[in-house]
Amino acid sequence: MIKSERDGLYKRFYPTGMKVPRSDAGMFYPDGTVTYNISDCQVSKIQMDILTVLSQAPGISQKEIADMIGESRRVVNYHIKMLAKAKLIKVQRVGRETKCFLAVDIPKT
């Protein structure tokens, strides 16, 4: 009765027989959350902020990203893992730090 479909970083559930909505403009939710489409993946605002920082400063550490976007290191680490899993970024370990690089081109906003 219910089917699931992968949508970038998310798994969405729909009634069987329903046409799965596709939107190039991203999705908007009642609580004001906005998502963006990057390379066939939907990313949240914080993930988009991380991608924007990486486009401006490739090779930056997660701590520096957290300082630049005003989030905790744990939150940034979680989103970095999700972006790496979706193959939108590459993460290289250098000693105790991780250096992050874009793996795809992101559109200018």
FINU-640996 format. One record per residue (C-alpha): x, y, z; residue in three letters. Coordinates in Angstrom, 2 decimals. Layout:
<rs>
r c1 = X, c2 = Y, c3 = Z, r = ALA
...
</rs>
This chain:
<rs>
r c1 = 0.00, c2 = 0.00, c3 = 0.00, r = MET
r c1 = 2.97, c2 = 2.29, c3 = 0.57, r = ILE
r c1 = 6.10, c2 = 2.53, c3 = -1.55, r = LYS
r c1 = 9.39, c2 = 4.20, c3 = -0.71, r = SER
r c1 = 11.80, c2 = 5.96, c3 = -3.02, r = GLU
r c1 = 15.28, c2 = 7.35, c3 = -2.52, r = ARG
r c1 = 15.48, c2 = 11.10, c3 = -3.13, r = ASP
r c1 = 19.09, c2 = 12.17, c3 = -2.76, r = GLY
r c1 = 19.85, c2 = 12.16, c3 = 0.95, r = LEU
r c1 = 16.25, c2 = 11.35, c3 = 1.92, r = TYR
r c1 = 13.92, c2 = 8.37, c3 = 1.73, r = LYS
r c1 = 10.36, c2 = 9.39, c3 = 0.92, r = ARG
r c1 = 7.17, c2 = 7.36, c3 = 1.30, r = PHE
r c1 = 4.16, c2 = 7.55, c3 = -1.02, r = TYR
r c1 = 0.87, c2 = 5.67, c3 = -1.48, r = PRO
r c1 = 1.14, c2 = 2.98, c3 = -4.15, r = THR
r c1 = -0.05, c2 = 4.33, c3 = -7.49, r = GLY
r c1 = 0.75, c2 = 7.96, c3 = -6.69, r = MET
r c1 = 2.99, c2 = 9.76, c3 = -9.14, r = LYS
r c1 = 6.19, c2 = 10.75, c3 = -7.34, r = VAL
r c1 = 6.59, c2 = 14.55, c3 = -7.44, r = PRO
r c1 = 9.78, c2 = 15.93, c3 = -8.96, r = ARG
r c1 = 10.83, c2 = 19.53, c3 = -8.51, r = SER
r c1 = 13.97, c2 = 21.25, c3 = -9.76, r = ASP
r c1 = 13.28, c2 = 24.23, c3 = -7.52, r = ALA
r c1 = 13.58, c2 = 22.24, c3 = -4.30, r = GLY
r c1 = 10.87, c2 = 21.47, c3 = -1.82, r = MET
r c1 = 9.18, c2 = 23.78, c3 = 0.66, r = PHE
r c1 = 7.65, c2 = 22.47, c3 = 3.86, r = TYR
r c1 = 4.95, c2 = 24.01, c3 = 6.10, r = PRO
r c1 = 7.47, c2 = 24.70, c3 = 8.86, r = ASP
r c1 = 9.46, c2 = 26.94, c3 = 6.50, r = GLY
r c1 = 12.20, c2 = 24.41, c3 = 5.72, r = THR
r c1 = 13.65, c2 = 24.73, c3 = 2.23, r = VAL
r c1 = 15.67, c2 = 22.15, c3 = 0.33, r = THR
r c1 = 17.88, c2 = 22.65, c3 = -2.70, r = TYR
r c1 = 18.60, c2 = 20.27, c3 = -5.59, r = ASN
r c1 = 22.29, c2 = 19.65, c3 = -6.24, r = ILE
r c1 = 23.38, c2 = 16.94, c3 = -8.65, r = SER
r c1 = 20.07, c2 = 15.00, c3 = -8.34, r = ASP
r c1 = 20.23, c2 = 15.17, c3 = -4.52, r = CYS
r c1 = 18.10, c2 = 17.31, c3 = -2.25, r = GLN
r c1 = 20.11, c2 = 19.08, c3 = 0.44, r = VAL
r c1 = 18.96, c2 = 21.14, c3 = 3.40, r = SER
r c1 = 19.84, c2 = 24.77, c3 = 4.02, r = LYS
r c1 = 22.69, c2 = 23.89, c3 = 6.38, r = ILE
r c1 = 24.08, c2 = 21.43, c3 = 3.84, r = GLN
r c1 = 23.83, c2 = 24.11, c3 = 1.16, r = MET
r c1 = 25.70, c2 = 26.50, c3 = 3.49, r = ASP
r c1 = 28.45, c2 = 23.88, c3 = 3.89, r = ILE
r c1 = 28.68, c2 = 23.41, c3 = 0.11, r = LEU
r c1 = 28.88, c2 = 27.18, c3 = -0.38, r = THR
r c1 = 31.71, c2 = 27.47, c3 = 2.17, r = VAL
r c1 = 33.57, c2 = 24.61, c3 = 0.46, r = LEU
r c1 = 33.23, c2 = 26.29, c3 = -2.93, r = SER
r c1 = 34.86, c2 = 29.41, c3 = -1.47, r = GLN
r c1 = 37.53, c2 = 27.64, c3 = 0.60, r = ALA
r c1 = 38.42, c2 = 24.14, c3 = -0.62, r = PRO
r c1 = 40.38, c2 = 22.03, c3 = 1.87, r = GLY
r c1 = 38.85, c2 = 23.71, c3 = 4.90, r = ILE
r c1 = 38.49, c2 = 21.72, c3 = 8.14, r = SER
r c1 = 35.18, c2 = 20.82, c3 = 9.75, r = GLN
r c1 = 36.00, c2 = 23.06, c3 = 12.72, r = LYS
r c1 = 36.52, c2 = 26.03, c3 = 10.41, r = GLU
r c1 = 33.25, c2 = 25.25, c3 = 8.59, r = ILE
r c1 = 31.41, c2 = 25.15, c3 = 11.93, r = ALA
r c1 = 32.87, c2 = 28.54, c3 = 12.89, r = ASP
r c1 = 31.96, c2 = 30.08, c3 = 9.53, r = MET
r c1 = 28.32, c2 = 28.95, c3 = 9.46, r = ILE
r c1 = 27.69, c2 = 29.30, c3 = 13.20, r = GLY
r c1 = 26.84, c2 = 25.68, c3 = 13.97, r = GLU
r c1 = 28.34, c2 = 23.19, c3 = 16.40, r = SER
r c1 = 31.06, c2 = 20.81, c3 = 15.25, r = ARG
r c1 = 28.80, c2 = 17.83, c3 = 15.88, r = ARG
r c1 = 26.08, c2 = 19.21, c3 = 13.62, r = VAL
r c1 = 28.61, c2 = 19.98, c3 = 10.88, r = VAL
r c1 = 30.18, c2 = 16.53, c3 = 11.25, r = ASN
r c1 = 26.78, c2 = 14.87, c3 = 10.80, r = TYR
r c1 = 26.02, c2 = 16.85, c3 = 7.64, r = HIS
r c1 = 29.54, c2 = 16.31, c3 = 6.26, r = ILE
r c1 = 29.01, c2 = 12.55, c3 = 6.60, r = LYS
r c1 = 25.65, c2 = 12.79, c3 = 4.82, r = MET
r c1 = 27.13, c2 = 14.89, c3 = 1.98, r = LEU
r c1 = 30.08, c2 = 12.50, c3 = 1.63, r = ALA
r c1 = 27.70, c2 = 9.51, c3 = 1.53, r = LYS
r c1 = 25.79, c2 = 11.24, c3 = -1.28, r = ALA
r c1 = 29.15, c2 = 11.81, c3 = -3.05, r = LYS
r c1 = 28.70, c2 = 15.59, c3 = -3.12, r = LEU
r c1 = 31.94, c2 = 16.19, c3 = -1.21, r = ILE
r c1 = 35.23, c2 = 14.39, c3 = -0.62, r = LYS
r c1 = 36.75, c2 = 14.13, c3 = 2.84, r = VAL
r c1 = 40.48, c2 = 13.59, c3 = 3.37, r = GLN
r c1 = 41.95, c2 = 12.81, c3 = 6.76, r = ARG
r c1 = 45.15, c2 = 14.74, c3 = 7.56, r = VAL
r c1 = 46.41, c2 = 13.79, c3 = 11.02, r = GLY
r c1 = 43.56, c2 = 14.50, c3 = 13.42, r = ARG
r c1 = 41.76, c2 = 16.88, c3 = 11.07, r = GLU
r c1 = 39.57, c2 = 16.20, c3 = 8.09, r = THR
r c1 = 39.86, c2 = 18.39, c3 = 5.02, r = LYS
r c1 = 36.76, c2 = 18.76, c3 = 2.88, r = CYS
r c1 = 36.52, c2 = 19.34, c3 = -0.87, r = PHE
r c1 = 33.61, c2 = 19.66, c3 = -3.30, r = LEU
r c1 = 33.04, c2 = 16.66, c3 = -5.55, r = ALA
r c1 = 30.43, c2 = 18.41, c3 = -7.75, r = VAL
r c1 = 29.84, c2 = 21.89, c3 = -9.12, r = ASP
r c1 = 27.21, c2 = 23.86, c3 = -7.24, r = ILE
r c1 = 25.13, c2 = 26.57, c3 = -8.88, r = PRO
r c1 = 25.79, c2 = 30.17, c3 = -7.85, r = LYS
r c1 = 23.07, c2 = 31.51, c3 = -5.57, r = THR
</rs>
